[in-house]
């Protein structure tokens, strides 16, 4: 049962016991701490007043600024053959005195051109008296405006701006903004009330609502959806991959698993199969109805009286590049972070940590990180940034010894402090926590207020002390429960700060890590738009069953289509001891994502399972470490271009209709296609995009299309794109011990293929190098070595 259904169930149960309220009133009032805010209710409450965008009242083509006239409507009930219909009707002003308020208000409208592919449309529903401020979501605080890339022309019906990759048409009456690609295909258009007169369904056009409860306003940009259009993104969403036909509530939440509709990582960005993407630039709660209620209408219902929308024109790679140019691209993590992270909940002592390190080397399980979760304090979960002195004799020496053996240490922490925490009084006394409207704490816990520079400095000081002792990275856990009704140091309420909290939290840890360690790296659970700048993030507390592995993959694909290059998950799930067969299948899936960690309820260490399992774990881990040059180069290129390492097929094959339908396999970088075993089987149906593909384990060649493929010795299906060069390195037990001066270039090419290419990026290198190879007789040879003097190549033709 998901949270929202639970709340409804609880409300109904309470009604049954109390017997004092009507069912509808009880459910309407059902609310518990941190329940996601669904603002669509404001647009479904027919006691409210609605304002439909009607016509362009004024416009200056030189500045792109004008006004739009809105008509005022109320919804009224009509009875037709024992059926009640709700239809909007034009109404006059209901304020007194009538001379002071507009019945048909003129509201601001602005169009800007951020780049050759990016159009910004900004609307407001009334005067904005607050001062403009830089946006934390945008990489430079503000978005550029480059109108010189777009040519203006007057049309018979309005205005037109033409760019290199498309054009924008503004129709004056009835008001429309239509976006086209360069070939003239309509990508999407605002919906006017006149577009909806051919239906009996009361469908909302582009509009805003004025709530009768407090006279606040919420914008609803409503755009067209075409019959075959598909929608992807919105962050790490575990529901159906294609969001068309779904209603998404974008509110950061502790999802308590990966098989429900709430999200640790909502992102107000999505892309369409028609060749455009949209960034809804706000931190207010958002509910998007992607044709669920009415199949032709995309309703972006914002908890904001402004609508600030960025439209990106192009194929998926273009869209992600443009979006991350605006909101930031992922920093490149250090090489060691791509190694295995070993963990459980939790190692309680130095003795346990040293024993794990010893066994990782004893059993030859290549690994680079040992993570201490919630138990390194005096009291489990009581985060006070101090190692438990009774259980850690010398943590500084422990970490130094581990570092010599190729291990980096990660520590868990969180931004909430219980009343028994030794830091609680200090946080409260120094006003470092979020307050409520009474000036008190909203919760029993003190929640750090990252809008307060004093809080950030205090918090970063605690982390610096641990960095000085030898810590390499911090797990940035939780962050989804910032008080929605809280008052923050910057004067804003949690209505706007709740969703921004993960971004501020991620930023605070990433920046002190960069300052003290020289790299940007965290291990975080919660996000908002812009968090991709601070890698990396993992998938949360997955269940230990087949449904969770499939949902985890969908979540990773969706997050990757939301601007995140790097992402991981807990091998085998989290919530209980992982069943050995599930853990066995989940392990190679994790080994072929950007980062990999074993974590969850114990046991997690592979030597605590069967001998057969241990051997299988070793083989999957060895595969990853031998593939490290491929992984490292793909990571660097992904970080530069805003691409995900775990990549939906259509990112590489946008013109292949079949690739848009697949959510249970992925491309790992540009050249490896991965199909995890989601059930306890030895083979599965695999869709291959056009071209030839070579099985990484069996070397069998397949043509594009559907195939039933058996997994190899490692329980996963992995295929290589024909003509790809996959660099390998000699196996080492940590990345620290790898010899990058000698690499093996494995050429995957069929007999008819004469050329092949691959990517190499060396540690400390300044650019990704393309390696071009050509067939000569019975082998492939490198033309020119762009890394001559830095590394030598041995070549193998896999045929």
C-alpha positions, 0 to 999 in steps of 0.5 A: 500500500502506498502512502497516499492510499494508506492515508485514505484508508486511515481516514476511512477507518477513523470515520467508521470509528468516529461516526461524526463526519461525512466520508468526503469531508474526512478523506478531504481532511486526511493529512499526516506529516510530510504527505506529498502536496497534490496541487491538482486539488486546487484545479478540481475544486469548483468553488474556486475561480478560474481564469482562462488565457484568451488573447494577446493584448499587447506585445513588443517583438523586440523585447519579447514582452507583452500581456495576455488577457484572461477571461473569468470562469466558474464551473457550474453543474448541469444535469443531463439524463440523471448525470451531472456535468460540470462546465465552465461559464463566463462570469462577471467580477464578484469583488466589491467595489466593482470599480477596483478589480478587473474581471478580465485581467491583463497578465504579463507574458514573456518569451526569451531565447536561451540558445538555438534550441531553448525557448523560455516562456514566462507567465504570471497570474498577478503582480510579483512584489517580491524582489527577483533573486538568483535561482539555485536550480540554474547553474549561473543563477540566471538564464541567458537570453540570446535573441540574436539566434532567432529571426522575427517576422510578423504574421497575419495572425500574430508573431513568429520567431525562426531559429536554426532548429525550429520556430515559435508561433504566437497567435494573438486570438485565440491566444496560442504559443506553438513550437515547431521543429525545423521540418515544420512538425508541430511539437506542442501548443498551448491549449485554448478554451476554444480547442476544447469545445468538441468534448463534453469532458470539462477540460482545463485550458491554459489558465490559472486558478484563484483559491477561494480559501485564501485568494492565492493563485496557481498557474496551470500551463496546459499544452497539447499531446499528440496520439502517439506521443510518449513522455519520459523523465520527472526524476527517479520514478518507479512507475511505468517508464512512459509517463503518458497517461500518468499523474505525477506529484513532484514532491520530495518524499521518503518513498520507503521503497521503489514500488510505489508512486512517491519519489526520493528524487522528483525532477521538474523536467521531462522529454517527449518522443516528439522531439522536445523537453520541458523544464518547469522552473519552480521549487513549489509542489507540482502535479502534472497530468500527462493525458491521464484525465484527458488524453490530449491535454498535458496539464502542468499544475503548479503550486506557484503564481508564476509559470516559468517554462524552458522548452528544448528542441531536438533529439534526446541527446540534444535535450539533455545537453541543453537542459544540463547547460542550464541547470548544470552538468555532473562533476567527474567523480574520482576514479576510486569511486567507480570501484565496489563500495562494501557496506551493510546496515551497519558496521559498529566497530573498527574491528568489524571494519578491519575484518571486512577489509581483510576478507575483501582482499582474502577472497579477492573481491576487488573493492575500493570503498568501505562504508560505515552506516548508522552505527559509528556513533555512540548510539546507533542512528544518533548522528553527532559526527564523533566515532564511538570511542568505546568501539573505535580505538583509533579511527584515524589510524584505521582509515590510514591503514585502509587507504594504504590497502586501497580502501577509502572510507565513507561515513553515513550521516543525516541532517536531523537531530533528535532531542537526545543528540548531544548537538541538539541544544547547540543547534537550537541555541544558535538558531541553526534549525528550521522554525515554525510560525510560532518560532518553535521547532516544527518537529521533535527533531531539529532540522538543519536550515541550509538557507542559513549561511551560519548553519552551512558553516557549522555543518561543514565544520563538522564534516571538515573535522572528519575529513581531517581524520581521513574520511573520503566521502559522506553518505548524504542520507534522507533530506526529504522531510524538510518541514512544508510549513516551516519558516526558513532563514531566508524568509521563505516557507517550506512550500518553496523550500521543501523541494529545494532542501535536497539541493541545498543539502547536496550542495553543502556536502559536495562543496566542502568535499571539493574544498577539502579533498579536491573532488566533488563526490557524495552518496545521496538519496534525495534530489531536486533540479540541479542536484546532478551537479553533485554526484552521486545518488543511489536508488533508496531502500529497495525491497528484496524481490523481483518487482524491486529489481525491475522498478529500480531499473525503471527509476534509474532510466528515468533519473538518467533522462532527467539530467543525472549522469551517475546513479547507483543502487543497493545490490540485492535490495535493502529491506531484508536479507537478500535471497541468494538467487535474487542477489546473484542476479542483481549483482551483475546489474549493479556491476554494470551501472555507473557506481556499485554498492553492496548494502542493506540488512545483513548479511551483504558480504558475499563470503557469508553466502554459499561458495557458489555465490561467492564465485559468481560475485567474484566473476561479476566484480572482476568483469567490472574492474577489467572494464574500468577503462571503458567505464571511466571514459564513458563516465567522463564523456557522459559528464561533459554532455549531460548524458546518463551512464545508464542509458535508455535505448532511444537516447542512442537510437532516437529514430528506432520506434522499438527503442522507445518501448523498452524499460527492462534493458539499457545501454551502459554507456554508448556501446554495451547493451545490458539486459538483467535477469529480472526473474529466476530464469537463465534466458530472456527476451531481449530487444536489440536496436538496428545493427549487429550486436555481439554477445560479450560472454558467448561471442554470438552475433545477433541482428537487430530485433527481438531475440531470446538470449541465454545469459552467460556464465555471469547471470546477465545478458550483455551485448556489444555494438558491432564496430565498438572497441572496448578497452580493458585493463589487467585485473587489480584488487583496487583502482589504486593498483591498476596499471594504466600504462598497458591496456587491451583494446578488444574489438567487437566486429563481425567479419564484414566490418573493417573499422572500429572505434572506442574511447579512452580516458586516462586518470589525470587526463585532460580529454577523452581520446577516440581510438580508431582501428582498421582491419589488416589481414586477420587483425585490427590495428590502431592507426595513430595512438593519441596517448603515445608515451602514456599507454601502450595497447594490446589488441584482440579481435573478438570474433 
